[in-house]
Every structure is written in C-alpha cells, then in structure tokens.
Amino acid sequence: MADITPITMPKWGLTMTEGKVLGWLKGEGETFGAGEELLEIETSKITNAFEAGEPGILRRIVATPGTTLPIGGLMAVAAPENVPDAEIDAFIAGYAAPELETTAAEESVATAPRDIEAGGKRIRVLDLSDGPGVPVMFVHGFGADLNAWMFNQPALAESRRALAFDLPGHGGSTKTLDQAVDAASFAADLDRLLQALGIERLHLVGHSMGGAIALAFAAWQPARVASLTLIAPAGLGPEINRDFIDGFTRAQRRREMQEVLALLVHDPALVSRQMVEDVLRYKRLDGVAAALEALAAAWFPNGSQRENQAAAIPALKMPVQIIWGGDDRIIPAAHGRAFAGDLPVHIIEQTGHLPHMEKSGDVNRLIGRFLDQLP
C-alpha cells in the first residue's frame, strides 16, 4: 500500500491536542496540487485551512464535517486512480494513529517555552530548531503572545532556527512594564533578549505593534537585522480602529470579547470559542489589565497612533517586505500600499488583520521565498 497516503490531523502550536473538521474544500475523486487547501480545521485559536504537502487524488474522506480527531487521526486518504477501492478500505480499516504518548514527553521538553532573564525581566521564549544560517525572530502584537505564530514558526523552523517570545506585559513574560512603553523601549527589551540568547544577527518578522517594534529595532541596529518582514504593522500612519483598542482593553464578558475579536478577521466565524476564553483568562491575570491600559494610552491615544515610523523605512539598508490583509479593519492596508513602489508589498485579499493566521500558507510562502532569495 505504498501508493496510499494518509491525510492526518496536523499539530499546530504547542497546546493543540485535537482539531475539528469544519468542511472539505475538495471532494472525493478530485485532484489537488501541493499547497492547495483541502479542508478547514478549527483549532483552539482560529480556524485554519489544511494545505496538501504534495499533489494527489483525494480518494476517500474519512472524517466528515463536525468530526473531532486527535493529532495524527485519519482525516482522508489520497491515492492514484489505479489503486483499487478494496485496498483503500483495507488501509482505512487497519490504520492506527501514531502512538503520540511514547514521544510526547520528549517532544514537550524539546518544544516547550522557557523563561529567560534579560535585563532583569522574565521573558518567555519558544526556540524551535537549531537549523543553519541566520535565525528568524517573530514579534507579536498588542494583547497577543507567542502562540500567535503557531501556524508560522514551525513552518519556518523546518529550514532554520525560528524563535518567538512574549513581549513584557503579555503571555508568560513579566507583566510589569517600564515607565516608557514605546517602540524604542520594547526594541531595547528585544536587544537584551538577544544578548541573553547569544544571537548577533537575525531576520525579524513583526505583526501590528510587533511590526512597529521590529522596525524600531531595525532602524536602531541595522547591521544586526538581515531582513525585515512587517505584517500589518502599526506606526505607518495615524488611523487605527479605536473600537477595537478600547474594546479589547475593557471587555470582560464572553460576548463582548467575541465581538471585539471578530474585528480582527475577514470572516468572524474563524474566531473559536476557545480563543475567546483564552483571551479572557489572560486578561484576568495579575498585572495584565494595567499593562494593557498603559499600552493603549501610550500607543493609541485618542483613537489614533502616536508614533509614525513611515519615514524610517526608505532609509533602511536591509531587505524589507510588507504583508497586509486587504480587508484589515484594525489598521488600513493603505498604510502598506503607500510603499508599493519602493519595496515588495503583498496585499492578501479577503483577509483581515491576522494574515499570518487567516492565510498562514500564503504568508509562510512569502516569508520563505523572501528569506531564500537573500545571500
């Protein structure tokens, strides 16, 4: 049965143990190419499309919409046309998901975040792979954490070292913020973290507020930044959705938070119930409310962005690319389109403020190709 390929539930992110099949985008008997979306899977964070790793023919759908499967569970079978149905039936009947428990302990240790003391602050870091070349560092946005990169960091880690961390005031890092909480102060935190990790040079990928921080670091220490990928970055213009900033900071109830998080994506159905619960749980931690209020006041006073770093981009010497969702309702994509004549600007249509989660395959390919072209 060497010609039969199982299509199984993937593992996205550290905490994912199962996924729910929402719907198939290909039907039985249809062919597909490498990178084509086969089905949509609901995770604890957001619904994501599962892409084929290689071309094939979808011969049998095993998991119908609404089915919840553990990691490694059989969702479907791909095989050439000449493989008899009887062989596919036998394959499905005899399929056993990998015994994940046997390697779970080792894997959890290898992929678990760790706390780093950097400049007197506790910073939670997830360090994947020890691949060759210059590592890539992911910087998340306002109110998020390193799990925002659950669909991207593992993909990049297949060919290089890939790291993500929780900014101070977020996730598992220290919740106490400095008196100054502008982009420059967070860039200094990143610098201290890199010193603690022994990283001299890196590729930076930043989203939203994290994009502004990555840009500030690149402008401050250009020799240490091999490339810069900005995903819907803050700091390139004054406009921002005040309702989102105020709502995220103040919301305490599930319905309120559901409405706020729906603003982040093109399709509100992508936001899972678990994502809402996780955000509310995070907001109840000691020090989080004060941190978010301080950040909102410093970065987005009176419903607009305080810092404008647009002038810094043309002066940067490293390669820079911008990725934006065409239907971003938090920060307008026009901020990115303004640079289309000077550097690569990729606008992903039918996508909101989270293109790295909503269209992770597209974003991963854009980042991968961008880095592969560099010396």
URZI-V79528 format. One record per residue. N is the residue number from 1. SS is DSSP state (@ for helix, = for strand, . for the rest). PSI is psi as a letter, one per 20 degrees, with the letter a starting at -180 (none if undefined). NEAR is the number of other ideal C-beta (glycine too) atoms within 10 Angstrom. Layout:
BEGIN
n:N ss:SS psi:PSI near:NEAR
n:N ss:SS psi:PSI near:NEAR
END
This chain:
BEGIN
n:1 ss:. psi:k near:13
n:2 ss:. psi:h near:5
n:3 ss:. psi:i near:12
n:4 ss:. psi:p near:19
n:5 ss:= psi:p near:19
n:6 ss:= psi:q near:18
n:7 ss:= psi:o near:21
n:8 ss:= psi:r near:20
n:9 ss:. psi:p near:24
n:10 ss:. psi:r near:18
n:11 ss:. psi:o near:20
n:12 ss:. psi:o near:24
n:13 ss:. psi:r near:18
n:14 ss:. psi:h near:16
n:15 ss:. psi:i near:13
n:16 ss:. psi:p near:18
n:17 ss:. psi:i near:11
n:18 ss:= psi:r near:16
n:19 ss:= psi:q near:26
n:20 ss:= psi:p near:17
n:21 ss:= psi:o near:23
n:22 ss:= psi:h near:17
n:23 ss:= psi:q near:12
n:24 ss:= psi:p near:20
n:25 ss:. psi:i near:14
n:26 ss:. psi:q near:18
n:27 ss:. psi:r near:8
n:28 ss:. psi:p near:12
n:29 ss:. psi:i near:10
n:30 ss:. psi:q near:14
n:31 ss:= psi:q near:12
n:32 ss:= psi:q near:18
n:33 ss:. psi:r near:10
n:34 ss:. psi:p near:10
n:35 ss:. psi:i near:14
n:36 ss:. psi:q near:17
n:37 ss:= psi:p near:16
n:38 ss:= psi:h near:21
n:39 ss:= psi:r near:20
n:40 ss:= psi:p near:19
n:41 ss:= psi:p near:22
n:42 ss:= psi:p near:21
n:43 ss:. psi:a near:22
n:44 ss:. psi:i near:19
n:45 ss:. psi:g near:23
n:46 ss:= psi:q near:22
n:47 ss:= psi:p near:21
n:48 ss:= psi:q near:23
n:49 ss:= psi:p near:18
n:50 ss:= psi:p near:23
n:51 ss:= psi:q near:19
n:52 ss:. psi:p near:18
n:53 ss:. psi:h near:11
n:54 ss:. psi:r near:10
n:55 ss:. psi:q near:12
n:56 ss:= psi:a near:22
n:57 ss:= psi:p near:17
n:58 ss:= psi:o near:22
n:59 ss:= psi:h near:21
n:60 ss:= psi:p near:18
n:61 ss:= psi:p near:19
n:62 ss:. psi:g near:17
n:63 ss:. psi:o near:21
n:64 ss:. psi:r near:10
n:65 ss:. psi:p near:12
n:66 ss:. psi:i near:9
n:67 ss:. psi:p near:15
n:68 ss:= psi:p near:12
n:69 ss:= psi:q near:18
n:70 ss:= psi:r near:14
n:71 ss:. psi:p near:17
n:72 ss:. psi:i near:16
n:73 ss:. psi:q near:19
n:74 ss:= psi:o near:18
n:75 ss:= psi:h near:22
n:76 ss:= psi:r near:22
n:77 ss:= psi:p near:25
n:78 ss:= psi:q near:23
n:79 ss:. psi:q near:21
n:80 ss:. psi:r near:11
n:81 ss:. psi:h near:8
n:82 ss:. psi:i near:6
n:83 ss:. psi:p near:18
n:84 ss:. psi:q near:9
n:85 ss:@ psi:h near:10
n:86 ss:@ psi:h near:8
n:87 ss:@ psi:h near:15
n:88 ss:@ psi:g near:17
n:89 ss:@ psi:g near:12
n:90 ss:@ psi:h near:13
n:91 ss:@ psi:g near:20
n:92 ss:@ psi:g near:15
n:93 ss:@ psi:h near:7
n:94 ss:@ psi:j near:8
n:95 ss:. psi:p near:14
n:96 ss:. psi:p near:7
n:97 ss:. psi:q near:14
n:98 ss:. psi:q near:11
n:99 ss:. psi:n near:9
n:100 ss:. psi:h near:13
n:101 ss:@ psi:h near:7
n:102 ss:@ psi:h near:9
n:103 ss:@ psi:j near:11
n:104 ss:@ psi:g near:12
n:105 ss:@ psi:g near:9
n:106 ss:@ psi:g near:9
n:107 ss:@ psi:h near:13
n:108 ss:@ psi:h near:10
n:109 ss:@ psi:g near:9
n:110 ss:@ psi:h near:11
n:111 ss:@ psi:j near:17
n:112 ss:. psi:q near:10
n:113 ss:. psi:q near:20
n:114 ss:= psi:q near:11
n:115 ss:= psi:p near:13
n:116 ss:= psi:p near:17
n:117 ss:= psi:o near:12
n:118 ss:= psi:o near:22
n:119 ss:. psi:k near:14
n:120 ss:. psi:j near:7
n:121 ss:= psi:q near:17
n:122 ss:= psi:o near:15
n:123 ss:= psi:p near:25
n:124 ss:= psi:p near:19
n:125 ss:= psi:p near:20
n:126 ss:= psi:o near:26
n:127 ss:= psi:o near:22
n:128 ss:= psi:p near:20
n:129 ss:. psi:q near:18
n:130 ss:. psi:k near:9
n:131 ss:. psi:r near:14
n:132 ss:. psi:r near:9
n:133 ss:. psi:a near:13
n:134 ss:. psi:p near:17
n:135 ss:= psi:r near:24
n:136 ss:= psi:p near:27
n:137 ss:= psi:p near:25
n:138 ss:= psi:p near:26
n:139 ss:= psi:o near:30
n:140 ss:. psi:r near:26
n:141 ss:. psi:a near:26
n:142 ss:. psi:p near:24
n:143 ss:. psi:j near:26
n:144 ss:. psi:a near:23
n:145 ss:. psi:a near:22
n:146 ss:@ psi:h near:25
n:147 ss:@ psi:i near:22
n:148 ss:@ psi:i near:27
n:149 ss:@ psi:k near:28
n:150 ss:. psi:h near:24
n:151 ss:. psi:i near:23
n:152 ss:. psi:g near:25
n:153 ss:@ psi:g near:27
n:154 ss:@ psi:h near:20
n:155 ss:@ psi:g near:18
n:156 ss:@ psi:h near:25
n:157 ss:. psi:i near:20
n:158 ss:. psi:h near:12
n:159 ss:. psi:i near:15
n:160 ss:. psi:r near:19
n:161 ss:. psi:p near:19
n:162 ss:= psi:p near:24
n:163 ss:= psi:q near:24
n:164 ss:= psi:q near:27
n:165 ss:= psi:r near:28
n:166 ss:. psi:p near:23
n:167 ss:. psi:q near:29
n:168 ss:. psi:p near:23
n:169 ss:. psi:i near:22
n:170 ss:. psi:q near:26
n:171 ss:. psi:c near:23
n:172 ss:. psi:j near:19
n:173 ss:. psi:r near:24
n:174 ss:. psi:p near:21
n:175 ss:. psi:i near:18
n:176 ss:. psi:p near:12
n:177 ss:. psi:q near:21
n:178 ss:. psi:r near:15
n:179 ss:. psi:h near:7
n:180 ss:. psi:p near:10
n:181 ss:. psi:k near:19
n:182 ss:. psi:a near:17
n:183 ss:@ psi:h near:25
n:184 ss:@ psi:h near:14
n:185 ss:@ psi:h near:16
n:186 ss:@ psi:h near:25
n:187 ss:@ psi:h near:20
n:188 ss:@ psi:h near:17
n:189 ss:@ psi:g near:22
n:190 ss:@ psi:g near:25
n:191 ss:@ psi:g near:16
n:192 ss:@ psi:h near:16
n:193 ss:@ psi:g near:22
n:194 ss:@ psi:h near:20
n:195 ss:@ psi:g near:12
n:196 ss:@ psi:h near:15
n:197 ss:@ psi:i near:18
n:198 ss:. psi:k near:6
n:199 ss:. psi:p near:16
n:200 ss:. psi:h near:11
n:201 ss:. psi:q near:13
n:202 ss:= psi:r near:20
n:203 ss:= psi:p near:25
n:204 ss:= psi:p near:25
n:205 ss:= psi:o near:31
n:206 ss:= psi:q near:27
n:207 ss:= psi:p near:31
n:208 ss:. psi:c near:27
n:209 ss:@ psi:h near:26
n:210 ss:@ psi:h near:30
n:211 ss:@ psi:g near:29
n:212 ss:@ psi:h near:28
n:213 ss:@ psi:g near:29
n:214 ss:@ psi:g near:28
n:215 ss:@ psi:g near:29
n:216 ss:@ psi:g near:23
n:217 ss:@ psi:g near:27
n:218 ss:@ psi:h near:25
n:219 ss:@ psi:h near:19
n:220 ss:@ psi:g near:16
n:221 ss:. psi:m near:14
n:222 ss:@ psi:h near:13
n:223 ss:@ psi:i near:9
n:224 ss:@ psi:i near:17
n:225 ss:= psi:o near:24
n:226 ss:= psi:h near:19
n:227 ss:= psi:r near:20
n:228 ss:= psi:p near:26
n:229 ss:= psi:o near:27
n:230 ss:= psi:o near:30
n:231 ss:= psi:o near:30
n:232 ss:. psi:l near:30
n:233 ss:. psi:q near:29
n:234 ss:. psi:r near:29
n:235 ss:. psi:j near:27
n:236 ss:. psi:j near:27
n:237 ss:. psi:r near:17
n:238 ss:. psi:h near:14
n:239 ss:= psi:p near:14
n:240 ss:. psi:q near:21
n:241 ss:. psi:o near:20
n:242 ss:@ psi:h near:13
n:243 ss:@ psi:h near:14
n:244 ss:@ psi:g near:22
n:245 ss:@ psi:g near:24
n:246 ss:@ psi:g near:14
n:247 ss:@ psi:g near:16
n:248 ss:@ psi:h near:22
n:249 ss:@ psi:h near:19
n:250 ss:@ psi:h near:15
n:251 ss:. psi:p near:19
n:252 ss:. psi:i near:10
n:253 ss:. psi:q near:10
n:254 ss:@ psi:g near:13
n:255 ss:@ psi:g near:9
n:256 ss:@ psi:g near:15
n:257 ss:@ psi:h near:21
n:258 ss:@ psi:g near:17
n:259 ss:@ psi:h near:17
n:260 ss:@ psi:g near:23
n:261 ss:@ psi:h near:23
n:262 ss:@ psi:h near:17
n:263 ss:. psi:i near:18
n:264 ss:. psi:h near:28
n:265 ss:. psi:q near:23
n:266 ss:. psi:g near:21
n:267 ss:. psi:o near:13
n:268 ss:@ psi:h near:13
n:269 ss:@ psi:i near:12
n:270 ss:@ psi:h near:22
n:271 ss:= psi:o near:23
n:272 ss:. psi:q near:17
n:273 ss:@ psi:h near:11
n:274 ss:@ psi:h near:14
n:275 ss:@ psi:g near:22
n:276 ss:@ psi:g near:21
n:277 ss:@ psi:h near:13
n:278 ss:@ psi:g near:16
n:279 ss:@ psi:g near:22
n:280 ss:@ psi:h near:16
n:281 ss:@ psi:g near:10
n:282 ss:@ psi:g near:16
n:283 ss:@ psi:i near:18
n:284 ss:. psi:i near:10
n:285 ss:. psi:q near:12
n:286 ss:. psi:p near:7
n:287 ss:. psi:i near:12
n:288 ss:@ psi:g near:17
n:289 ss:@ psi:g near:15
n:290 ss:@ psi:h near:13
n:291 ss:@ psi:g near:21
n:292 ss:@ psi:g near:22
n:293 ss:@ psi:g near:12
n:294 ss:@ psi:g near:16
n:295 ss:@ psi:g near:23
n:296 ss:@ psi:g near:19
n:297 ss:@ psi:h near:14
n:298 ss:@ psi:h near:17
n:299 ss:@ psi:h near:21
n:300 ss:. psi:l near:23
n:301 ss:@ psi:p near:11
n:302 ss:@ psi:k near:8
n:303 ss:@ psi:k near:13
n:304 ss:= psi:r near:13
n:305 ss:. psi:p near:21
n:306 ss:. psi:g near:15
n:307 ss:. psi:q near:18
n:308 ss:. psi:o near:14
n:309 ss:. psi:j near:19
n:310 ss:@ psi:h near:15
n:311 ss:@ psi:i near:9
n:312 ss:@ psi:h near:15
n:313 ss:@ psi:g near:21
n:314 ss:. psi:h near:10
n:315 ss:. psi:i near:8
n:316 ss:. psi:q near:15
n:317 ss:. psi:h near:9
n:318 ss:. psi:q near:15
n:319 ss:= psi:p near:17
n:320 ss:= psi:p near:22
n:321 ss:= psi:q near:21
n:322 ss:= psi:p near:26
n:323 ss:= psi:p near:27
n:324 ss:= psi:q near:24
n:325 ss:= psi:p near:28
n:326 ss:. psi:h near:15
n:327 ss:. psi:k near:17
n:328 ss:. psi:p near:26
n:329 ss:. psi:j near:16
n:330 ss:. psi:g near:22
n:331 ss:. psi:p near:26
n:332 ss:. psi:p near:16
n:333 ss:. psi:i near:20
n:334 ss:@ psi:h near:12
n:335 ss:@ psi:h near:24
n:336 ss:@ psi:g near:26
n:337 ss:@ psi:h near:14
n:338 ss:. psi:i near:15
n:339 ss:. psi:j near:18
n:340 ss:. psi:h near:12
n:341 ss:. psi:i near:7
n:342 ss:. psi:h near:11
n:343 ss:. psi:r near:16
n:344 ss:= psi:p near:15
n:345 ss:= psi:p near:18
n:346 ss:= psi:o near:17
n:347 ss:= psi:o near:17
n:348 ss:= psi:o near:23
n:349 ss:. psi:r near:10
n:350 ss:. psi:l near:11
n:351 ss:. psi:q near:25
n:352 ss:. psi:c near:24
n:353 ss:. psi:i near:26
n:354 ss:. psi:l near:28
n:355 ss:@ psi:h near:25
n:356 ss:@ psi:i near:29
n:357 ss:@ psi:g near:27
n:358 ss:@ psi:h near:25
n:359 ss:. psi:l near:24
n:360 ss:@ psi:h near:21
n:361 ss:@ psi:g near:17
n:362 ss:@ psi:g near:18
n:363 ss:@ psi:g near:26
n:364 ss:@ psi:h near:20
n:365 ss:@ psi:g near:14
n:366 ss:@ psi:g near:20
n:367 ss:@ psi:g near:23
n:368 ss:@ psi:g near:17
n:369 ss:@ psi:h near:11
n:370 ss:@ psi:g near:20
n:371 ss:@ psi:h near:21
n:372 ss:@ psi:h near:9
n:373 ss:. psi:i near:9
n:374 ss:. psi:q near:12
n:375 ss:. psi:none near:3
END
